[in-house]
Amino acid sequence: MRAGLIFDLDGVLTDTEEYHFRSWRKLAEELGVPFTRATSQALRGRSRPDALELFLAGRRPGTGREELLERKNRYFLEQIESLGPEDLAPGIARLFDQAECREIPLGLASSSRNARLVCRRLGILERFTAFVDGCSTLRPKPAPDMFLWAAGRLGLDPGCCTVVEDSEAGVQAALTGGFLVVGVGPGERVGAAHTVFADLAEATVDDLCRPVARGASR
């Protein structure tokens, strides 16, 4: 049975969450909207429109939503201008090399419309056989569509693929799609995954590909 690995981007392959936090916080300060770390965590893994609705929490700003999203994205792009291969999360380069040696195909499924730019700057864009991001017309997470599309592009059934996610919405999407799921981060956020790692610094391809009991932690 062939195995495939499908990764989320932000918070898994690189830590761009701080950049997103600063970008949302700047927008919040301009609008006079309360914004905390907890609010920022709730936006993880969401599409831009969904994240904005959570960010506004029912408020009606005087500015159009598309303009707000463009402004927030501009702040984010300013934040990542210096992003490079050295910003890959610990252990990722080694995991990708192991997967290549084992001929395990890689996919990326991210809600970010900047995923292609970020991966190019990280030097990993060409490592993926399947690539789907927020520019697609697929339903965003927590719907499983992105992961199902990536598995199809890899030529694999969902049950033959592991999804590696750091958001509650992403874990939910992968479980709904019938994937083996590895959560990266605190259990209160990704604890529904089959296996949870605090990070992937010491993880191996075997750790990601082999079935394990739900709720196991590393």
Backbone torsions as a table, in degrees:
resi	resn	phi	psi	omega
1	MET	NA	124.0	177.8
2	ARG	-73.9	147.6	178.1
3	ALA	-117.4	148.3	175.3
4	GLY	-132.6	154.3	178.0
5	LEU	-120.4	128.3	178.7
6	ILE	-120.2	120.1	-174.8
7	PHE	-106.4	142.9	159.6
8	ASP	-76.6	168.0	-177.5
9	LEU	-102.7	-72.1	-174.3
10	ASP	-64.2	123.7	179.2
11	GLY	88.9	-9.3	178.0
12	VAL	-115.1	-57.6	-178.0
13	LEU	-89.3	-24.7	176.3
14	THR	-156.1	157.5	-177.4
15	ASP	-98.7	85.6	176.6
16	THR	-98.5	2.1	-175.2
17	GLU	-61.6	-36.5	178.7
18	GLU	-64.3	-37.6	177.6
19	TYR	-64.1	-42.0	177.4
20	HIS	-63.7	-42.8	179.8
21	PHE	-58.6	-47.9	-179.0
22	ARG	-63.4	-36.4	-179.2
23	SER	-68.6	-46.2	177.2
24	TRP	-64.5	-39.8	-179.2
25	ARG	-63.2	-40.3	177.8
26	LYS	-62.5	-42.8	177.4
27	LEU	-64.0	-40.3	179.9
28	ALA	-62.5	-41.1	179.8
29	GLU	-64.0	-38.1	179.2
30	GLU	-67.3	-34.1	-177.0
31	LEU	-92.6	-11.6	-174.8
32	GLY	72.5	31.6	-179.2
33	VAL	-99.8	130.8	176.3
34	PRO	-61.0	137.7	-179.9
35	PHE	-150.2	126.1	-177.1
36	THR	-127.3	172.5	175.0
37	ARG	-58.8	-38.6	-179.7
38	ALA	-63.8	-40.5	176.8
39	THR	-62.2	-42.2	179.9
40	SER	-60.7	-40.7	179.1
41	GLN	-61.8	-35.3	-178.6
42	ALA	-68.2	-18.8	-178.9
43	LEU	-86.7	-10.6	-176.0
44	ARG	-59.2	133.5	174.6
45	GLY	79.1	-0.5	-177.6
46	ARG	-90.4	153.5	172.9
47	SER	-67.4	164.0	180.0
48	ARG	-57.4	-50.3	179.9
49	PRO	-61.0	-42.2	179.5
50	ASP	-64.1	-42.2	179.4
51	ALA	-62.8	-40.3	-179.7
52	LEU	-65.1	-40.3	179.1
53	GLU	-62.9	-41.4	176.5
54	LEU	-65.3	-39.9	179.8
55	PHE	-61.6	-43.9	-178.1
56	LEU	-76.6	-26.7	176.6
57	ALA	49.3	47.7	176.0
58	GLY	87.2	-6.4	179.2
59	ARG	-74.5	153.3	179.6
60	ARG	-114.2	96.3	-179.2
61	PRO	-72.2	156.8	179.1
62	GLY	-75.5	-9.3	-179.2
63	THR	-103.8	145.4	179.3
64	GLY	-63.5	151.5	-176.3
65	ARG	-63.8	-39.7	179.5
66	GLU	-62.7	-39.6	178.3
67	GLU	-64.9	-39.2	178.2
68	LEU	-64.1	-42.6	179.3
69	LEU	-65.1	-40.0	178.3
70	GLU	-65.0	-38.2	179.5
71	ARG	-66.7	-45.9	178.6
72	LYS	-61.6	-41.5	-179.6
73	ASN	-65.6	-36.7	177.3
74	ARG	-61.9	-41.6	177.7
75	TYR	-63.2	-39.6	179.8
76	PHE	-65.5	-43.8	-179.8
77	LEU	-62.6	-34.9	175.1
78	GLU	-64.0	-37.0	-178.3
79	GLN	-66.9	-34.2	-171.8
80	ILE	-99.6	13.7	-178.5
81	GLU	-57.9	-30.4	-177.5
82	SER	-96.2	7.2	-178.0
83	LEU	-63.4	138.5	-179.8
84	GLY	-152.8	-179.0	-178.1
85	PRO	-54.3	-28.6	179.9
86	GLU	-69.1	-10.0	-179.7
87	ASP	-94.5	4.7	170.7
88	LEU	-59.7	141.3	178.3
89	ALA	-63.0	149.3	179.6
90	PRO	-54.8	132.4	176.3
91	GLY	92.2	-15.2	-173.9
92	ILE	-69.2	-45.4	-179.6
93	ALA	-59.2	-41.1	179.0
94	ARG	-66.3	-41.9	178.5
95	LEU	-62.4	-41.1	179.0
96	PHE	-65.4	-39.2	177.9
97	ASP	-65.7	-41.1	177.5
98	GLN	-62.0	-43.3	-179.9
99	ALA	-63.1	-40.6	179.0
100	GLU	-63.8	-42.0	178.8
101	CYS	-64.0	-32.2	-178.9
102	ARG	-91.6	0.9	-177.8
103	GLU	57.6	41.2	175.3
104	ILE	-96.1	116.6	-176.6
105	PRO	-72.2	149.5	-177.1
106	LEU	-114.4	141.9	173.7
107	GLY	-128.6	157.1	173.8
108	LEU	-126.5	133.6	177.6
109	ALA	-134.8	102.6	-175.2
110	SER	-128.1	143.3	176.1
111	SER	-77.2	-9.7	-176.7
112	SER	-76.2	133.5	173.9
113	ARG	-78.7	-9.9	177.9
114	ASN	-97.9	9.4	-173.3
115	ALA	-59.6	-41.1	-178.3
116	ARG	-65.3	-42.6	177.3
117	LEU	-62.7	-45.9	-179.0
118	VAL	-62.7	-45.6	-179.6
119	CYS	-64.9	-35.8	176.8
120	ARG	-63.3	-42.9	180.0
121	ARG	-69.1	-30.4	177.3
122	LEU	-77.9	-13.4	-179.9
123	GLY	80.3	23.8	-175.8
124	ILE	-121.4	2.7	-174.5
125	LEU	-56.4	-40.9	-176.0
126	GLU	-76.2	-4.5	-179.4
127	ARG	-79.3	-13.6	-173.1
128	PHE	-98.2	130.9	173.1
129	THR	-81.7	-32.8	177.8
130	ALA	-123.0	136.0	-176.9
131	PHE	-144.6	118.8	177.8
132	VAL	-137.0	136.0	-176.6
133	ASP	-136.6	-169.7	-176.1
134	GLY	-68.5	-6.6	176.6
135	CYS	-81.4	-10.0	-178.6
136	SER	-75.1	167.2	177.4
137	THR	-94.8	7.1	179.5
138	LEU	-71.5	154.5	175.5
139	ARG	-64.0	137.8	-178.4
140	PRO	-76.4	165.2	172.7
141	LYS	-59.2	140.5	18.8
142	PRO	-87.6	10.0	169.8
143	ALA	-69.1	148.4	-175.6
144	PRO	-84.4	3.4	-168.3
145	ASP	-56.1	-43.9	-177.7
146	MET	-61.7	-43.8	-179.5
147	PHE	-68.4	-39.8	178.8
148	LEU	-64.3	-40.2	177.8
149	TRP	-63.5	-44.4	-179.2
150	ALA	-62.5	-42.4	178.7
151	ALA	-62.0	-42.3	178.0
152	GLY	-62.0	-39.2	178.7
153	ARG	-65.7	-31.9	176.9
154	LEU	-79.0	-10.9	-178.4
155	GLY	76.6	30.4	-175.4
156	LEU	-128.0	149.7	170.6
157	ASP	-73.1	151.9	178.1
158	PRO	-53.0	-38.0	-179.0
159	GLY	-65.4	-12.7	178.2
160	CYS	-97.6	3.4	-175.5
161	CYS	-120.2	146.4	170.4
162	THR	-107.0	130.3	172.7
163	VAL	-98.4	133.9	178.8
164	VAL	-113.1	114.9	-170.1
165	GLU	-134.9	154.2	177.3
166	ASP	-120.5	1.6	-177.5
167	SER	-117.5	152.2	178.0
168	GLU	-62.8	-40.6	179.5
169	ALA	-63.8	-40.0	-179.9
170	GLY	-68.3	-41.2	177.3
171	VAL	-62.1	-44.8	178.6
172	GLN	-60.1	-43.0	180.0
173	ALA	-61.1	-45.2	-177.9
174	ALA	-67.1	-40.7	178.2
175	LEU	-64.0	-41.6	178.5
176	THR	-61.0	-35.1	-179.6
177	GLY	-79.4	-6.0	178.1
178	GLY	86.8	23.8	-179.5
179	PHE	-92.5	155.4	163.5
180	LEU	-72.4	134.5	-172.6
181	VAL	-125.1	128.0	171.6
182	VAL	-108.2	121.6	177.8
183	GLY	-95.2	140.7	178.0
184	VAL	-118.3	116.2	180.0
185	GLY	130.5	-166.6	-176.6
186	PRO	-69.6	146.3	-177.6
187	GLY	-60.2	-32.5	-179.4
188	GLU	-65.9	-17.2	178.6
189	ARG	-101.4	-41.5	-173.6
190	VAL	-120.9	18.5	-174.3
191	GLY	-65.3	-14.6	177.6
192	ALA	-76.9	-12.0	178.9
193	ALA	-65.7	160.2	-180.0
194	HIS	-66.9	-37.4	176.8
195	THR	-135.9	143.6	179.4
196	VAL	-123.4	129.0	173.3
197	PHE	-115.3	140.8	172.7
198	ALA	-63.5	-39.2	173.4
199	ASP	-158.0	177.8	-175.8
200	LEU	-106.0	17.6	-175.1
201	ALA	-58.3	-36.5	-177.5
202	GLU	-112.3	4.5	-177.0
203	ALA	-73.3	152.6	176.1
204	THR	-118.2	167.5	177.0
205	VAL	-60.0	-38.4	177.8
206	ASP	-61.7	-38.3	177.7
207	ASP	-59.8	-36.1	-176.8
208	LEU	-82.3	-31.1	-172.5
209	CYS	-91.8	-27.3	-173.1
210	ARG	-84.1	140.8	178.9
211	PRO	-64.3	141.6	177.7
212	VAL	-137.8	170.0	-179.5
213	ALA	-73.6	141.5	178.0
214	ARG	-57.8	137.0	175.6
215	GLY	89.6	-5.0	178.4
216	ALA	-66.3	146.5	-179.0
217	SER	-125.9	152.8	178.0
218	ARG	-124.7	NA	NA
